[in-house]
Every structure is written in structure tokens, then in C-alpha cells.
Amino acid sequence: MHKMASYELTDEQINELFSFCKKHYVHHYDVQVELVDHLANAIEEKINANPNLSFEKALDEVYKTFGYKGFAGIVEAKTIAIEKQYRKLRYKLFFTYFTWPKAMFTLFIFACLLSLKSIVPIDYQNILVSTLFLSFLLFELFFVWKASRPFKKQHQKLLLTEVGKQKFFFSFLGIQIMIHSNRFFEKIEQINWYQYSLCCLLIVVMILFSLAYVELCKQLHAKAIKEYPIAFA
């Protein structure tokens, strides 16, 4: 007695599944791949269990199992999971600058900023603080631009890389601090070491978060190329 061969989807049907995902507002290639794999397996199981079932009917039955939200619930859950994962990774990369040997780099930046107070005349130290925050603005804009360059070679949208992109710029926070600090320092004759040290510490923290973002982008890009090379082909 011959065993009936199991049903497998054709390449054309696989392409139809990709089109089906796009039609139902799944625009990221990496999410499409996962959904198509799930749909294909479920459809093959249904048709193997009932050979009289058509591909279209099987697809319709499988899609109904996703509930009234359709694929939106899957995309939302995956987005939240990736955001949580990348937020954790970014903090991990940030805290590496407080462990050996990167801690030396952190101390060096902090010491350089502190030393400027001794060099700059007292009458210009208010301007010094504003200049430091303005310099950070240019620093962050440059590194965000540099970090995003590899993603411009990406031909397919990936949730993997889109979620990890910068959503908050510390430079805007720096501008607000610069404005308020100017108003504050205008009311006092001289910036003391404590006030100046706090400003320097804040700038160092923002710099380190920006550097952590650059490293995060590098890891995201490497992971995306490895897992979804077709998105960069």
C-alpha cells in the first residue's frame, strides 16, 4: 500500500502569502517572513488532513484563527518585544562605559570638561556652558547621521531595524537645559564648581548614551544582514 505524499505549497502560493500579508497591512519583511512560515505550515496541515480543501479556503480558515485584530496583534506584540529587547541592550551598552577599560574613556571626557573651567575666564563661563551643550547638539546629530547610513542600503522595511532607530534626541534636552541654564546663571555672579560639575556630568551621560546608540545600530545592522540578507540585496 502506497503512502500518500504530503501536500507542500508551491513557490507561487508562497508568493501569494507574502502578498496576502502586505494586503493586511504587514509592511515589514521580517514580520512577513515569520507570518508566511506560520501560514504555510498551518495550511499544509489542513490540506493534508483534508485533501479536498482548496488553498484559498485553507488560508481563509487559518487567517480567522488570528481573531478580529488579524495580523495587527502579532505586529504589535512583536514591536513591544523588540523595543523592550533593544532598550535593555542600549542600557547595557551604556553601562559598559563605567566598567574597565571604557571607564577610563568616561573619566577622560569628564576630566577634560572640568578642566575647561580653570582655563576659561570667569566672565565667559556662562557662555562656556552654553557652548558645551551646543557642541553636544552637533556631536549627536553627526553620530546619529553616521549610525543611520548603513540602513540606507536596505531595500526592504524591517521591524528589526526600524524599532531600534533613534526616537529621542538628547540634543533637544540639551538645548532646553542650555536655555534654562542661561536664565539661571544670569542671576548669579559666578558658576561654582558644584554647578559646573553637574552640567559636565549631564553632558558626559548624554554623550555616552549617544555612543551606545551608535553601537546598537552597528549590532542591528549586522544582525539584519545575517538574518535577512535579501533585504539588502
C-alpha positions in Angstrom: 0.0 0.0 0.0 1.5 3.3 -1.1 1.5 6.2 1.4 0.0 9.4 0.0 2.6 12.2 -0.4 2.2 15.1 2.0 1.0 18.4 0.5 3.5 21.2 0.1 2.9 24.7 -1.0 4.3 25.9 -4.4 6.6 28.9 -4.8 3.7 30.7 -6.4 1.5 30.0 -3.4 4.2 31.2 -1.0 4.4 34.5 -3.0 0.6 34.7 -2.6 1.1 34.5 1.1 3.5 37.4 1.1 1.0 39.4 -1.0 -1.7 38.4 1.5 0.4 39.8 4.4 1.0 43.1 2.6 -2.7 43.3 1.8 -3.4 43.0 5.5 -1.0 45.9 6.5 2.1 43.9 7.3 4.7 46.1 5.7 7.9 44.8 7.4 9.7 42.0 5.6 10.9 40.2 8.7 7.4 40.0 10.1 6.1 38.9 6.7 8.7 36.0 6.7 7.5 34.8 10.1 3.8 35.0 9.3 4.3 33.3 5.9 6.1 30.5 7.6 3.3 30.1 10.1 0.6 30.4 7.5 2.3 27.9 5.2 2.7 25.2 7.9 -0.9 25.7 9.1 -2.3 25.5 5.5 -0.3 22.4 4.7 -1.6 20.7 7.8 -5.2 21.5 7.0 -4.9 20.3 3.4 -3.1 17.1 4.4 -5.9 16.5 6.8 -8.5 17.3 4.2 -7.2 16.9 0.6 -10.4 18.3 -0.8 -9.7 21.6 0.8 -8.5 24.3 -1.5 -5.5 26.6 -0.8 -7.8 29.7 -0.7 -10.2 28.1 1.7 -7.4 26.8 4.0 -5.8 30.3 4.0 -9.2 31.8 5.0 -9.6 29.3 7.8 -6.1 29.9 9.1 -6.5 33.7 9.0 -9.7 33.5 11.1 -7.6 32.0 13.9 -5.9 35.3 14.4 -9.1 36.9 15.6 -10.8 40.2 14.9 -7.4 42.1 15.0 -5.9 39.9 12.3 -2.2 40.3 12.0 -2.2 43.7 13.9 -2.0 41.9 17.2 1.1 39.9 16.1 2.8 43.1 14.8 2.0 45.0 18.0 3.3 42.2 20.2 6.5 41.8 18.2 7.1 45.6 18.2 6.8 45.7 22.0 9.1 42.8 22.4 11.7 44.2 20.2 11.5 47.7 21.8 12.0 46.0 25.2 14.9 44.0 24.0 16.7 47.0 22.4 16.0 49.3 25.3 17.7 46.7 27.6 20.6 46.3 25.1 21.1 50.1 24.8 21.3 50.4 28.6 23.7 47.5 28.7 26.0 49.2 26.1 25.7 52.5 28.1 26.9 50.9 31.3 29.9 49.4 29.7 31.4 52.9 29.8 31.5 52.6 33.5 33.5 49.3 33.5 37.1 48.7 32.7 38.6 49.6 30.2 35.9 52.0 28.9 35.6 53.7 32.3 39.0 55.4 31.6 37.4 56.9 28.5 34.5 58.2 30.5 36.8 59.7 33.2 38.9 61.3 30.5 36.0 63.1 28.9 34.7 64.2 32.3 38.2 65.5 33.3 38.6 67.4 30.0 35.3 69.2 30.5 36.1 70.0 34.1 39.5 71.4 33.2 37.8 74.0 30.9 36.5 75.9 33.9 40.1 76.6 35.0 41.1 77.8 31.6 38.1 79.9 30.6 37.9 83.3 32.4 35.1 83.7 34.9 33.2 86.3 32.9 32.9 83.8 30.0 31.9 80.7 31.9 28.2 81.2 31.3 29.0 81.1 27.6 31.2 78.1 28.2 28.2 76.0 29.5 26.0 77.0 26.5 28.9 76.2 24.1 29.3 72.7 25.6 25.6 71.9 25.2 25.6 73.3 21.7 28.7 71.2 20.9 26.9 68.2 22.1 24.0 69.0 19.8 26.4 68.9 16.8 28.1 65.8 18.1 24.8 63.9 18.4 23.5 65.0 15.0 26.7 63.8 13.4 26.7 60.4 15.1 23.0 59.8 14.5 23.6 60.5 10.8 26.7 58.3 10.7 24.8 55.4 12.5 21.9 55.6 10.1 23.9 55.5 6.9 24.2 51.6 6.7 20.4 51.4 6.8 20.0 53.4 3.6 21.3 50.4 1.7 18.3 48.5 3.0 15.7 47.8 0.2 13.1 46.1 2.4 11.5 47.5 5.5 12.5 45.6 8.6 10.8 45.9 12.0 14.2 44.7 13.4 15.9 47.9 12.3 13.0 50.3 12.4 12.2 49.8 16.1 15.9 50.3 17.0 16.2 53.6 15.4 16.6 56.8 17.4 13.3 58.0 18.8 14.6 60.5 21.3 17.4 63.0 20.8 19.3 64.1 23.9 20.4 67.2 22.0 16.9 68.6 22.3 17.1 68.0 26.0 20.5 69.7 25.9 19.0 72.8 24.2 16.3 73.1 26.8 18.9 72.8 29.6 21.1 75.4 27.8 18.2 77.9 27.6 17.2 77.4 31.2 20.8 77.4 32.5 21.5 80.7 30.7 18.5 82.2 32.6 19.7 80.7 35.8 23.3 81.6 35.5 22.4 85.2 34.6 21.1 85.7 38.1 24.4 84.6 39.8 27.8 86.3 39.5 29.8 83.1 39.1 29.2 79.4 38.4 30.6 77.4 41.2 32.4 74.1 40.8 29.3 72.1 42.0 27.0 73.7 39.4 29.6 73.3 36.6 30.4 69.7 37.6 26.7 68.8 37.3 26.5 70.3 33.9 29.6 68.4 32.8 28.2 65.1 34.3 25.0 65.6 32.4 26.8 66.2 29.1 29.0 63.1 29.7 25.9 60.9 30.3 24.3 62.2 27.1 27.5 61.6 25.1 27.7 58.0 26.4 24.0 57.3 25.5 24.7 58.6 22.0 27.7 56.4 21.7 25.7 53.4 23.0 23.1 54.2 20.3 25.8 54.1 17.6 27.0 50.7 18.8 23.4 49.5 19.0 22.9 50.5 15.3 26.0 48.6 14.3 24.7 45.4 16.0 21.3 45.9 14.5 22.8 46.3 11.0 25.0 43.2 11.4 22.0 41.1 12.7 19.7 42.3 9.9 22.3 41.4 7.2 22.8 38.0 8.7 19.2 37.1 9.2 17.6 38.9 6.2 20.3 39.3 3.5 17.6 39.7 0.8 16.6 43.0 2.4 20.0 44.4 1.4 20.4 42.7 -1.9 
